[in-house]
């Protein structure tokens, strides 16, 4: 609620924009866990995509996440115990393009 409030506040919509809908259950949570891959050279990982959500919150436990900056892929450094907040497609639409959805991919590793 606080993250969405910060986004809507920055857009001039106020911190409580859509708060009622979110508190009443208009939200979805998906949890993904990617286990170690014993033979990473035999798989592709996740292809480039953006998330359809408003925000994605990532707790990264090893390297493998990459974001696209212009046409170049950059590795997202792992910062222990830090949460990364990624803008999704719905927030890009809500902000009329002010915030851009994060185009990213993951590569597989043995960790």
Secondary structure, DSSP 4 states (H G I P E B T S, - for coil): -HHHHHHHHHTTS-TTTTHHHHHTT------------TTGGG---EEEE--SSSEEEEE--SS-EEEEETTEEEEPPP-TTPEEEEE-HHHHHHTTTSS-PPPEEE-----
